[in-house]
Amino acid sequence: MRWGITVLIARYIGEKKMNSIGALIGGATVVFAIISAIIFVVMITLASPISTLMQAPKEALGFNCYLCKNLWGRYFLYCCL
């Protein structure tokens, strides 16, 4: 999806439609913020089932849940915002 945004920006620059670039970037920011918020909520609420699906050993299940909740959830939130 990001590549499509950059292609559209290049297209608008080529067509000399500089006014459309701001709206495009704003819209893409909103879409990515919504996607990142959804992934964040999913990672926080489903950390234990995701860890089980990943076949984490029972000894490491608690740490794996910690990683899912604190690292991956924040990673998606940080990278997409």
C-alpha positions in Angstrom: 0.0 0.0 0.0 2.9 2.4 0.8 4.3 1.9 -2.7 1.0 2.9 -4.2 1.1 6.1 -2.2 4.6 7.0 -3.5 3.5 6.2 -7.1 0.5 8.5 -6.7 2.7 11.2 -5.3 5.0 10.9 -8.3 2.1 10.9 -10.6 0.7 14.1 -9.1 4.1 15.8 -9.3 4.3 14.8 -12.9 0.8 16.1 -13.6 1.6 19.4 -11.7 -1.2 18.7 -9.2 0.6 19.8 -6.1 -2.6 20.6 -4.2 -3.7 16.9 -4.4 -0.5 15.6 -2.7 -1.4 17.1 0.7 -4.8 15.4 0.7 -3.2 12.1 -0.4 -0.7 12.1 2.3 -3.3 13.1 4.9 -5.6 10.3 3.8 -2.8 7.7 3.8 -1.8 8.8 7.3 -5.3 8.3 8.6 -5.6 4.9 6.9 -2.3 3.7 8.3 -3.2 5.0 11.8 -6.4 3.1 11.8 -4.7 -0.1 10.6 -2.0 0.2 13.2 -4.6 0.8 16.0 -6.4 -2.3 14.9 -3.3 -4.4 14.9 -2.3 -3.0 18.2 -5.5 -4.0 19.8 -5.4 -7.5 18.3 -1.8 -8.1 19.5 -2.7 -6.9 23.0 -5.9 -8.9 23.4 -4.8 -12.1 21.6 -1.2 -12.4 22.8 -1.7 -15.8 24.5 -3.6 -17.5 21.6 -1.0 -16.0 19.1 1.8 -17.4 21.3 0.1 -20.8 21.3 -0.3 -20.8 17.5 3.4 -20.0 17.2 4.0 -23.2 19.1 6.0 -21.5 21.8 7.3 -23.9 24.5 5.4 -23.9 27.8 8.5 -22.6 29.6 8.7 -19.6 27.2 5.0 -18.9 26.9 4.9 -16.1 29.5 7.9 -14.3 27.9 6.4 -14.8 24.4 3.2 -13.2 25.6 5.2 -10.4 27.0 6.9 -9.9 23.6 3.6 -10.0 21.8 2.0 -7.4 24.1 4.9 -5.0 24.7 7.1 -5.2 21.7 5.1 -6.2 18.7 2.0 -4.2 19.6 4.1 -1.1 20.2 6.1 -1.8 17.1 3.1 -1.7 14.9 1.7 1.4 16.7 5.1 3.2 16.4 5.9 2.3 12.8 2.5 3.1 11.4 2.0 6.3 13.2 
